[in-house]
Every structure is written in C-alpha cells, then in structure tokens.
Amino acid sequence: MKHIVKILALVVAITVLWIGLLQTSVISHSYIWLLPIYFVVSLGCYGLLMVGVGLMNFPTCPQEALLLQKDIVEAKEYLKQKGVDLTLD
C-alpha cells in the first residue's frame, strides 16, 4: 500500500508540474509535450529499480532451506524404493 501512495503522489506532483509548465510557457511547447513520455520512461525505470532492490533484499530462510533439503532426501529415498533410477549421466 505504501508504494501505491508513493506512486500516486509522484503522478500528482508531475501532473501539477506539467500543467504549471503549460500555463506559464517557461519551456517551449514542443518540449512540454514530451514530458509525459519522459514520465512514463522514468516510472518504468523506477519500477525496475524497485524490483532489483527487492531481489537484492530478498530474505533468506535457512530453516526452510534445511527442511527443503530434508524433503529432497526423503523424496529420493521414496523414488529409489519404487525403482526409479536417479543417477545423472
């Protein structure tokens, strides 16, 4: 929910800035009409950055890793009992 609020606040701020620039004619109109495209590209970059940061900070779960290894060993033993060959060639 926090990210939605951040993004909406950013959208509102950029929209207000864009409308303000249109009203005051500080920047020529040919450049002002490109601002929404720059905004969409920046929002995409921000999204990719947030995904990257989320992946870098992904929590590791050592206890779950041990349980997974235990499950793998049990599955291998079960398959060996059923006659399935698990060797890799």
C-alpha positions in Angstrom: 0.0 0.0 0.0 2.9 2.4 0.7 4.2 2.0 -2.8 0.8 2.9 -4.3 0.7 6.1 -2.2 4.3 7.0 -3.3 3.5 6.4 -7.0 0.2 8.3 -6.8 1.9 11.2 -5.1 4.6 11.2 -7.8 2.0 11.2 -10.5 0.1 14.1 -8.9 3.3 16.1 -8.4 4.4 15.5 -12.0 0.9 16.3 -13.4 0.8 19.6 -11.4 4.3 20.5 -12.6 3.4 19.7 -16.2 0.2 21.8 -16.1 2.1 24.6 -14.4 4.7 24.5 -17.2 1.9 24.5 -19.8 0.3 27.5 -18.1 3.4 29.6 -17.7 5.1 28.8 -21.0 8.6 28.7 -19.3 9.6 25.8 -21.6 8.6 25.7 -25.3 5.5 23.7 -26.1 7.5 21.2 -28.3 9.4 20.1 -25.2 6.5 20.2 -22.8 4.5 17.6 -24.8 7.4 15.2 -24.4 7.3 15.3 -20.6 4.6 12.6 -20.3 6.8 10.3 -22.4 9.7 11.0 -20.1 7.5 10.4 -17.1 6.4 7.0 -18.3 10.0 6.0 -19.1 11.1 7.3 -15.6 8.2 5.4 -13.9 9.4 2.2 -15.8 12.9 2.8 -14.6 11.7 3.3 -11.1 9.7 0.1 -11.2 12.7 -1.9 -12.4 14.8 -0.3 -9.7 12.3 -1.3 -7.0 12.2 -4.9 -8.4 16.0 -5.0 -8.3 16.2 -3.7 -4.8 13.5 -6.2 -3.7 15.5 -9.0 -5.2 18.7 -7.9 -3.6 17.0 -7.7 -0.2 15.1 -10.9 -0.6 15.1 -12.6 2.8 17.0 -15.9 3.1 15.3 -18.6 5.2 18.0 -21.0 6.4 15.5 -23.1 8.4 13.3 -23.5 5.3 16.3 -24.5 3.3 17.1 -27.3 5.7 13.5 -28.5 5.6 13.6 -28.4 1.8 16.9 -30.5 1.7 15.3 -33.0 4.1 12.2 -33.3 1.8 14.5 -33.8 -1.2 16.3 -36.6 0.6 13.0 -38.2 1.6 11.7 -38.0 -2.0 14.9 -39.6 -3.4 14.6 -42.4 -0.9 10.9 -42.9 -1.8 11.7 -43.0 -5.5 14.6 -45.5 -5.0 12.2 -47.7 -3.2 9.8 -47.5 -6.1 12.7 -48.5 -8.5 13.3 -45.1 -10.1 16.9 -44.5 -11.2 18.0 -41.0 -10.1 21.6 -41.1 -11.4 22.6 -38.4 -13.8 24.6 -39.4 -16.9 
